[in-house]
Amino acid sequence: MNEKDIKEFLTMVMPMLKDLPEEEIIENINNIPDMSEEERAKFIQAILLLKEEK
């Protein structure tokens, strides 16, 4: 993915992300198989930061 693709993806996803409750986001990430606890924590932190943007 290049920068333009990422910006288009975020433009499309951000409204949906804003509507999801934080608990649901965390639960869904915790259900991803084959991910270490450290990876889960970083992914959750990144997604929640994105949710707070704009």
PQR file with spaces between the fields and no chain letter, atoms N, CA, C, O and H, PARSE charges and radii, in Angstrom:
ATOM       1  N    MET     1       0.843   -1.188    0.000 -0.4000 1.5000
ATOM       2  CA   MET     1       0.000    0.000    0.000 -0.0000 2.0000
ATOM       3  C    MET     1       0.880    1.240    0.000  0.5500 1.7000
ATOM       4  O    MET     1       1.855    1.333    0.746 -0.5500 1.4000
ATOM       5  N    ASN     2       0.525    2.164   -0.831 -0.4000 1.5000
ATOM       6  CA   ASN     2       1.251    3.430   -0.809 -0.0000 2.0000
ATOM       7  C    ASN     2       0.469    4.448    0.035  0.5500 1.7000
ATOM       8  O    ASN     2      -0.616    4.150    0.534 -0.5500 1.4000
ATOM       9  H    ASN     2      -0.267    2.089   -1.437  0.4000 1.0000
ATOM      10  N    GLU     3       1.021    5.620    0.182 -0.4000 1.5000
ATOM      11  CA   GLU     3       0.412    6.634    1.043 -0.0000 2.0000
ATOM      12  C    GLU     3      -0.995    7.012    0.586  0.5500 1.7000
ATOM      13  O    GLU     3      -1.885    7.208    1.414 -0.5500 1.4000
ATOM      14  H    GLU     3       1.902    5.863   -0.223  0.4000 1.0000
ATOM      15  N    LYS     4      -1.199    7.113   -0.713 -0.4000 1.5000
ATOM      16  CA   LYS     4      -2.515    7.471   -1.255 -0.0000 2.0000
ATOM      17  C    LYS     4      -3.539    6.382   -0.904  0.5500 1.7000
ATOM      18  O    LYS     4      -4.659    6.696   -0.501 -0.5500 1.4000
ATOM      19  H    LYS     4      -0.476    6.954   -1.385  0.4000 1.0000
ATOM      20  N    ASP     5      -3.165    5.116   -1.054 -0.4000 1.5000
ATOM      21  CA   ASP     5      -4.063    4.006   -0.724 -0.0000 2.0000
ATOM      22  C    ASP     5      -4.435    4.018    0.757  0.5500 1.7000
ATOM      23  O    ASP     5      -5.587    3.782    1.120 -0.5500 1.4000
ATOM      24  H    ASP     5      -2.255    4.860   -1.382  0.4000 1.0000
ATOM      25  N    ILE     6      -3.453    4.295    1.601 -0.4000 1.5000
ATOM      26  CA   ILE     6      -3.704    4.329    3.048 -0.0000 2.0000
ATOM      27  C    ILE     6      -4.654    5.461    3.396  0.5500 1.7000
ATOM      28  O    ILE     6      -5.563    5.271    4.204 -0.5500 1.4000
ATOM      29  H    ILE     6      -2.516    4.487    1.306  0.4000 1.0000
ATOM      30  N    LYS     7      -4.464    6.624    2.810 -0.4000 1.5000
ATOM      31  CA   LYS     7      -5.356    7.766    3.071 -0.0000 2.0000
ATOM      32  C    LYS     7      -6.779    7.470    2.616  0.5500 1.7000
ATOM      33  O    LYS     7      -7.738    7.802    3.313 -0.5500 1.4000
ATOM      34  H    LYS     7      -3.725    6.778    2.154  0.4000 1.0000
ATOM      35  N    GLU     8      -6.918    6.849    1.455 -0.4000 1.5000
ATOM      36  CA   GLU     8      -8.258    6.486    0.965 -0.0000 2.0000
ATOM      37  C    GLU     8      -8.914    5.463    1.886  0.5500 1.7000
ATOM      38  O    GLU     8     -10.104    5.558    2.185 -0.5500 1.4000
ATOM      39  H    GLU     8      -6.140    6.579    0.889  0.4000 1.0000
ATOM      40  N    PHE     9      -8.131    4.486    2.330 -0.4000 1.5000
ATOM      41  CA   PHE     9      -8.650    3.460    3.238 -0.0000 2.0000
ATOM      42  C    PHE     9      -9.114    4.094    4.549  0.5500 1.7000
ATOM      43  O    PHE     9     -10.205    3.792    5.032 -0.5500 1.4000
ATOM      44  H    PHE     9      -7.164    4.408    2.087  0.4000 1.0000
ATOM      45  N    LEU    10      -8.294    4.967    5.122 -0.4000 1.5000
ATOM      46  CA   LEU    10      -8.660    5.613    6.379 -0.0000 2.0000
ATOM      47  C    LEU    10      -9.880    6.505    6.217  0.5500 1.7000
ATOM      48  O    LEU    10     -10.715    6.568    7.120 -0.5500 1.4000
ATOM      49  H    LEU    10      -7.408    5.212    4.730  0.4000 1.0000
ATOM      50  N    THR    11     -10.004    7.187    5.104 -0.4000 1.5000
ATOM      51  CA   THR    11     -11.176    8.018    4.836 -0.0000 2.0000
ATOM      52  C    THR    11     -12.445    7.179    4.833  0.5500 1.7000
ATOM      53  O    THR    11     -13.495    7.622    5.297 -0.5500 1.4000
ATOM      54  H    THR    11      -9.326    7.137    4.371  0.4000 1.0000
ATOM      55  N    MET    12     -12.342    5.976    4.312 -0.4000 1.5000
ATOM      56  CA   MET    12     -13.490    5.077    4.238 -0.0000 2.0000
ATOM      57  C    MET    12     -13.796    4.444    5.603  0.5500 1.7000
ATOM      58  O    MET    12     -14.962    4.264    5.956 -0.5500 1.4000
ATOM      59  H    MET    12     -11.489    5.615    3.934  0.4000 1.0000
ATOM      60  N    VAL    13     -12.759    4.109    6.363 -0.4000 1.5000
ATOM      61  CA   VAL    13     -12.918    3.344    7.598 -0.0000 2.0000
ATOM      62  C    VAL    13     -13.202    4.208    8.825  0.5500 1.7000
ATOM      63  O    VAL    13     -13.899    3.768    9.739 -0.5500 1.4000
ATOM      64  H    VAL    13     -11.813    4.255    6.077  0.4000 1.0000
ATOM      65  N    MET    14     -12.680    5.408    8.857 -0.4000 1.5000
ATOM      66  CA   MET    14     -12.796    6.247   10.055 -0.0000 2.0000
ATOM      67  C    MET    14     -14.241    6.446   10.536  0.5500 1.7000
ATOM      68  O    MET    14     -14.484    6.333   11.738 -0.5500 1.4000
ATOM      69  H    MET    14     -12.113    5.765    8.114  0.4000 1.0000
ATOM      70  N    PRO    15     -15.201    6.735    9.665 -0.5600 1.5000
ATOM      71  CA   PRO    15     -16.576    6.894   10.168  0.2800 2.0000
ATOM      72  C    PRO    15     -17.113    5.622   10.842  0.5500 1.7000
ATOM      73  O    PRO    15     -17.822    5.695   11.846 -0.5500 1.4000
ATOM      74  N    MET    16     -16.771    4.471   10.285 -0.4000 1.5000
ATOM      75  CA   MET    16     -17.220    3.205   10.883 -0.0000 2.0000
ATOM      76  C    MET    16     -16.540    2.984   12.233  0.5500 1.7000
ATOM      77  O    MET    16     -17.170    2.533   13.189 -0.5500 1.4000
ATOM      78  H    MET    16     -16.196    4.411    9.469  0.4000 1.0000
ATOM      79  N    LEU    17     -15.261    3.304   12.299 -0.4000 1.5000
ATOM      80  CA   LEU    17     -14.496    3.122   13.525 -0.0000 2.0000
ATOM      81  C    LEU    17     -15.039    4.009   14.638  0.5500 1.7000
ATOM      82  O    LEU    17     -15.122    3.588   15.791 -0.5500 1.4000
ATOM      83  H    LEU    17     -14.749    3.670   11.522  0.4000 1.0000
ATOM      84  N    LYS    18     -15.405    5.225   14.291 -0.4000 1.5000
ATOM      85  CA   LYS    18     -15.927    6.174   15.283 -0.0000 2.0000
ATOM      86  C    LYS    18     -17.231    5.663   15.918  0.5500 1.7000
ATOM      87  O    LYS    18     -17.520    5.961   17.077 -0.5500 1.4000
ATOM      88  H    LYS    18     -15.337    5.567   13.354  0.4000 1.0000
ATOM      89  N    ASP    19     -18.010    4.894   15.149 -0.4000 1.5000
ATOM      90  CA   ASP    19     -19.293    4.395   15.645 -0.0000 2.0000
ATOM      91  C    ASP    19     -19.168    3.164   16.529  0.5500 1.7000
ATOM      92  O    ASP    19     -20.106    2.831   17.253 -0.5500 1.4000
ATOM      93  H    ASP    19     -17.775    4.652   14.208  0.4000 1.0000
ATOM      94  N    LEU    20     -18.023    2.477   16.483 -0.4000 1.5000
ATOM      95  CA   LEU    20     -17.852    1.261   17.284 -0.0000 2.0000
ATOM      96  C    LEU    20     -17.492    1.604   18.725  0.5500 1.7000
ATOM      97  O    LEU    20     -16.635    2.454   18.968 -0.5500 1.4000
ATOM      98  H    LEU    20     -17.261    2.747   15.894  0.4000 1.0000
ATOM      99  N    PRO    21     -18.144    0.945   19.680 -0.5600 1.5000
ATOM     100  CA   PRO    21     -17.762    1.163   21.074  0.2800 2.0000
ATOM     101  C    PRO    21     -16.353    0.608   21.332  0.5500 1.7000
ATOM     102  O    PRO    21     -15.954   -0.394   20.738 -0.5500 1.4000
ATOM     103  N    GLU    22     -15.621    1.257   22.208 -0.4000 1.5000
ATOM     104  CA   GLU    22     -14.257    0.848   22.539 -0.0000 2.0000
ATOM     105  C    GLU    22     -14.208   -0.621   22.981  0.5500 1.7000
ATOM     106  O    GLU    22     -13.292   -1.353   22.608 -0.5500 1.4000
ATOM     107  H    GLU    22     -15.945    2.071   22.691  0.4000 1.0000
ATOM     108  N    GLU    23     -15.187   -1.041   23.770 -0.4000 1.5000
ATOM     109  CA   GLU    23     -15.211   -2.415   24.271 -0.0000 2.0000
ATOM     110  C    GLU    23     -15.300   -3.424   23.127  0.5500 1.7000
ATOM     111  O    GLU    23     -14.666   -4.478   23.170 -0.5500 1.4000
ATOM     112  H    GLU    23     -15.931   -0.446   24.073  0.4000 1.0000
ATOM     113  N    GLU    24     -16.082   -3.097   22.115 -0.4000 1.5000
ATOM     114  CA   GLU    24     -16.232   -3.994   20.966 -0.0000 2.0000
ATOM     115  C    GLU    24     -14.936   -4.082   20.163  0.5500 1.7000
ATOM     116  O    GLU    24     -14.568   -5.154   19.683 -0.5500 1.4000
ATOM     117  H    GLU    24     -16.597   -2.241   22.081  0.4000 1.0000
ATOM     118  N    ILE    25     -14.256   -2.966   20.022 -0.4000 1.5000
ATOM     119  CA   ILE    25     -12.979   -2.959   19.318 -0.0000 2.0000
ATOM     120  C    ILE    25     -11.986   -3.863   20.040  0.5500 1.7000
ATOM     121  O    ILE    25     -11.332   -4.703   19.422 -0.5500 1.4000
ATOM     122  H    ILE    25     -14.555   -2.095   20.412  0.4000 1.0000
ATOM     123  N    ILE    26     -11.879   -3.682   21.362 -0.4000 1.5000
ATOM     124  CA   ILE    26     -10.940   -4.482   22.154 -0.0000 2.0000
ATOM     125  C    ILE    26     -11.294   -5.961   22.074  0.5500 1.7000
ATOM     126  O    ILE    26     -10.414   -6.803   21.895 -0.5500 1.4000
ATOM     127  H    ILE    26     -12.410   -2.999   21.864  0.4000 1.0000
ATOM     128  N    GLU    27     -12.566   -6.278   22.204 -0.4000 1.5000
ATOM     129  CA   GLU    27     -13.006   -7.675   22.139 -0.0000 2.0000
ATOM     130  C    GLU    27     -12.659   -8.309   20.791  0.5500 1.7000
ATOM     131  O    GLU    27     -12.179   -9.441   20.730 -0.5500 1.4000
ATOM     132  H    GLU    27     -13.281   -5.594   22.349  0.4000 1.0000
ATOM     133  N    ASN    28     -12.907   -7.570   19.721 -0.4000 1.5000
ATOM     134  CA   ASN    28     -12.607   -8.102   18.386 -0.0000 2.0000
ATOM     135  C    ASN    28     -11.111   -8.325   18.189  0.5500 1.7000
ATOM     136  O    ASN    28     -10.705   -9.334   17.612 -0.5500 1.4000
ATOM     137  H    ASN    28     -13.297   -6.650   19.769  0.4000 1.0000
ATOM     138  N    ILE    29     -10.301   -7.401   18.659 -0.4000 1.5000
ATOM     139  CA   ILE    29      -8.852   -7.565   18.528 -0.0000 2.0000
ATOM     140  C    ILE    29      -8.379   -8.740   19.383  0.5500 1.7000
ATOM     141  O    ILE    29      -7.507   -9.503   18.966 -0.5500 1.4000
ATOM     142  H    ILE    29     -10.631   -6.582   19.127  0.4000 1.0000
ATOM     143  N    ASN    30      -8.944   -8.884   20.561 -0.4000 1.5000
ATOM     144  CA   ASN    30      -8.547   -9.994   21.437 -0.0000 2.0000
ATOM     145  C    ASN    30      -8.925  -11.355   20.851  0.5500 1.7000
ATOM     146  O    ASN    30      -8.381  -12.379   21.266 -0.5500 1.4000
ATOM     147  H    ASN    30      -9.652   -8.265   20.900  0.4000 1.0000
ATOM     148  N    ASN    31      -9.840  -11.374   19.901 -0.4000 1.5000
ATOM     149  CA   ASN    31     -10.250  -12.634   19.262 -0.0000 2.0000
ATOM     150  C    ASN    31      -9.424  -12.976   18.021  0.5500 1.7000
ATOM     151  O    ASN    31      -9.679  -13.994   17.377 -0.5500 1.4000
ATOM     152  H    ASN    31     -10.281  -10.542   19.564  0.4000 1.0000
ATOM     153  N    ILE    32      -8.450  -12.152   17.678 -0.4000 1.5000
ATOM     154  CA   ILE    32      -7.586  -12.444   16.535 -0.0000 2.0000
ATOM     155  C    ILE    32      -6.609  -13.541   16.954  0.5500 1.7000
ATOM     156  O    ILE    32      -5.876  -13.380   17.929 -0.5500 1.4000
ATOM     157  H    ILE    32      -8.242  -11.325   18.201  0.4000 1.0000
ATOM     158  N    PRO    33      -6.598  -14.659   16.218 -0.5600 1.5000
ATOM     159  CA   PRO    33      -5.697  -15.763   16.601  0.2800 2.0000
ATOM     160  C    PRO    33      -4.241  -15.455   16.267  0.5500 1.7000
ATOM     161  O    PRO    33      -3.937  -14.594   15.442 -0.5500 1.4000
ATOM     162  N    ASP    34      -3.360  -16.182   16.931 -0.4000 1.5000
ATOM     163  CA   ASP    34      -1.914  -16.135   16.648 -0.0000 2.0000
ATOM     164  C    ASP    34      -1.316  -14.742   16.770  0.5500 1.7000
ATOM     165  O    ASP    34      -0.498  -14.336   15.944 -0.5500 1.4000
ATOM     166  H    ASP    34      -3.607  -16.881   17.602  0.4000 1.0000
ATOM     167  N    MET    35      -1.722  -14.019   17.793 -0.4000 1.5000
ATOM     168  CA   MET    35      -1.171  -12.691   18.040 -0.0000 2.0000
ATOM     169  C    MET    35      -0.699  -12.671   19.488  0.5500 1.7000
ATOM     170  O    MET    35      -1.434  -13.072   20.391 -0.5500 1.4000
ATOM     171  H    MET    35      -2.386  -14.349   18.464  0.4000 1.0000
ATOM     172  N    SER    36       0.518  -12.207   19.706 -0.4000 1.5000
ATOM     173  CA   SER    36       1.043  -12.149   21.072 -0.0000 2.0000
ATOM     174  C    SER    36       0.324  -11.051   21.861  0.5500 1.7000
ATOM     175  O    SER    36      -0.308  -10.161   21.293 -0.5500 1.4000
ATOM     176  H    SER    36       1.115  -11.881   18.973  0.4000 1.0000
ATOM     177  N    GLU    37       0.442  -11.144   23.173 -0.4000 1.5000
ATOM     178  CA   GLU    37      -0.186  -10.130   24.022 -0.0000 2.0000
ATOM     179  C    GLU    37       0.401   -8.743   23.737  0.5500 1.7000
ATOM     180  O    GLU    37      -0.315   -7.741   23.759 -0.5500 1.4000
ATOM     181  H    GLU    37       0.956  -11.868   23.635  0.4000 1.0000
ATOM     182  N    GLU    38       1.695   -8.698   23.472 -0.4000 1.5000
ATOM     183  CA   GLU    38       2.347   -7.420   23.156 -0.0000 2.0000
ATOM     184  C    GLU    38       1.797   -6.850   21.844  0.5500 1.7000
ATOM     185  O    GLU    38       1.530   -5.652   21.748 -0.5500 1.4000
ATOM     186  H    GLU    38       2.277   -9.511   23.455  0.4000 1.0000
ATOM     187  N    GLU    39       1.631   -7.715   20.834 -0.4000 1.5000
ATOM     188  CA   GLU    39       1.075   -7.268   19.556 -0.0000 2.0000
ATOM     189  C    GLU    39      -0.358   -6.787   19.730  0.5500 1.7000
ATOM     190  O    GLU    39      -0.749   -5.768   19.161 -0.5500 1.4000
ATOM     191  H    GLU    39       1.849   -8.688   20.912  0.4000 1.0000
ATOM     192  N    ARG    40      -1.147   -7.527   20.522 -0.4000 1.5000
ATOM     193  CA   ARG    40      -2.538   -7.131   20.783 -0.0000 2.0000
ATOM     194  C    ARG    40      -2.591   -5.751   21.430  0.5500 1.7000
ATOM     195  O    ARG    40      -3.367   -4.889   21.017 -0.5500 1.4000
ATOM     196  H    ARG    40      -0.830   -8.355   20.984  0.4000 1.0000
ATOM     197  N    ALA    41      -1.762   -5.553   22.442 -0.4000 1.5000
ATOM     198  CA   ALA    41      -1.758   -4.280   23.172 -0.0000 2.0000
ATOM     199  C    ALA    41      -1.394   -3.123   22.238  0.5500 1.7000
ATOM     200  O    ALA    41      -2.020   -2.065   22.288 -0.5500 1.4000
ATOM     201  H    ALA    41      -1.131   -6.253   22.778  0.4000 1.0000
ATOM     202  N    LYS    42      -0.397   -3.320   21.398 -0.4000 1.5000
ATOM     203  CA   LYS    42       0.011   -2.262   20.464 -0.0000 2.0000
ATOM     204  C    LYS    42      -1.074   -1.993   19.432  0.5500 1.7000
ATOM     205  O    LYS    42      -1.333   -0.842   19.082 -0.5500 1.4000
ATOM     206  H    LYS    42       0.112   -4.179   21.357  0.4000 1.0000
ATOM     207  N    PHE    43      -1.709   -3.056   18.944 -0.4000 1.5000
ATOM     208  CA   PHE    43      -2.763   -2.908   17.940 -0.0000 2.0000
ATOM     209  C    PHE    43      -3.973   -2.185   18.541  0.5500 1.7000
ATOM     210  O    PHE    43      -4.540   -1.289   17.917 -0.5500 1.4000
ATOM     211  H    PHE    43      -1.498   -3.991   19.228  0.4000 1.0000
ATOM     212  N    ILE    44      -4.355   -2.576   19.738 -0.4000 1.5000
ATOM     213  CA   ILE    44      -5.479   -1.923   20.420 -0.0000 2.0000
ATOM     214  C    ILE    44      -5.165   -0.439   20.622  0.5500 1.7000
ATOM     215  O    ILE    44      -6.003    0.420   20.350 -0.5500 1.4000
ATOM     216  H    ILE    44      -3.893   -3.304   20.245  0.4000 1.0000
ATOM     217  N    GLN    45      -3.956   -0.144   21.100 -0.4000 1.5000
ATOM     218  CA   GLN    45      -3.567    1.241   21.325 -0.0000 2.0000
ATOM     219  C    GLN    45      -3.634    2.047   20.021  0.5500 1.7000
ATOM     220  O    GLN    45      -4.140    3.169   20.009 -0.5500 1.4000
ATOM     221  H    GLN    45      -3.275   -0.842   21.321  0.4000 1.0000
ATOM     222  N    ALA    46      -3.127    1.475   18.934 -0.4000 1.5000
ATOM     223  CA   ALA    46      -3.120    2.183   17.646 -0.0000 2.0000
ATOM     224  C    ALA    46      -4.538    2.442   17.147  0.5500 1.7000
ATOM     225  O    ALA    46      -4.843    3.543   16.689 -0.5500 1.4000
ATOM     226  H    ALA    46      -2.716    0.564   18.945  0.4000 1.0000
ATOM     227  N    ILE    47      -5.400    1.438   17.232 -0.4000 1.5000
ATOM     228  CA   ILE    47      -6.779    1.594   16.751 -0.0000 2.0000
ATOM     229  C    ILE    47      -7.536    2.623   17.596  0.5500 1.7000
ATOM     230  O    ILE    47      -8.275    3.449   17.061 -0.5500 1.4000
ATOM     231  H    ILE    47      -5.152    0.544   17.604  0.4000 1.0000
ATOM     232  N    LEU    48      -7.348    2.567   18.905 -0.4000 1.5000
ATOM     233  CA   LEU    48      -8.052    3.532   19.765 -0.0000 2.0000
ATOM     234  C    LEU    48      -7.542    4.957   19.536  0.5500 1.7000
ATOM     235  O    LEU    48      -8.317    5.908   19.635 -0.5500 1.4000
ATOM     236  H    LEU    48      -6.748    1.895   19.340  0.4000 1.0000
ATOM     237  N    LEU    49      -6.271    5.115   19.237 -0.4000 1.5000
ATOM     238  CA   LEU    49      -5.755    6.445   18.894 -0.0000 2.0000
ATOM     239  C    LEU    49      -6.365    6.944   17.597  0.5500 1.7000
ATOM     240  O    LEU    49      -6.715    8.119   17.483 -0.5500 1.4000
ATOM     241  H    LEU    49      -5.642    4.342   19.156  0.4000 1.0000
ATOM     242  N    LEU    50      -6.494    6.053   16.615 -0.4000 1.5000
ATOM     243  CA   LEU    50      -7.140    6.420   15.356 -0.0000 2.0000
ATOM     244  C    LEU    50      -8.591    6.835   15.594  0.5500 1.7000
ATOM     245  O    LEU    50      -9.072    7.805   15.010 -0.5500 1.4000
ATOM     246  H    LEU    50      -6.210    5.099   16.708  0.4000 1.0000
ATOM     247  N    LYS    51      -9.278    6.094   16.453 -0.4000 1.5000
ATOM     248  CA   LYS    51     -10.677    6.379   16.752 -0.0000 2.0000
ATOM     249  C    LYS    51     -10.838    7.778   17.326  0.5500 1.7000
ATOM     250  O    LYS    51     -11.842    8.440   17.064 -0.5500 1.4000
ATOM     251  H    LYS    51      -8.887    5.306   16.927  0.4000 1.0000
ATOM     252  N    GLU    52      -9.859    8.237   18.109 -0.4000 1.5000
ATOM     253  CA   GLU    52      -9.931    9.547   18.744 -0.0000 2.0000
ATOM     254  C    GLU    52      -9.603   10.691   17.795  0.5500 1.7000
ATOM     255  O    GLU    52      -9.947   11.839   18.074 -0.5500 1.4000
ATOM     256  H    GLU    52      -9.044    7.698   18.322  0.4000 1.0000
ATOM     257  N    GLU    53      -8.939   10.394   16.669 -0.4000 1.5000
ATOM     258  CA   GLU    53      -8.544   11.439   15.730 -0.0000 2.0000
ATOM     259  C    GLU    53      -9.744   12.076   15.051  0.5500 1.7000
ATOM     260  O    GLU    53     -10.803   11.465   14.905 -0.5500 1.4000
ATOM     261  H    GLU    53      -8.660    9.460   16.442  0.4000 1.0000
ATOM     262  N    LYS    54      -9.548   13.318   14.643 -0.4000 1.5000
ATOM     263  CA   LYS    54     -10.529   14.096   13.876 -0.0000 2.0000
ATOM     264  C    LYS    54     -11.755   14.223   14.670  0.5500 1.7000
ATOM     265  O    LYS    54     -12.721   14.841   14.221 -0.5500 1.4000
ATOM     266  H    LYS    54      -8.688   13.814   14.761  0.4000 1.0000
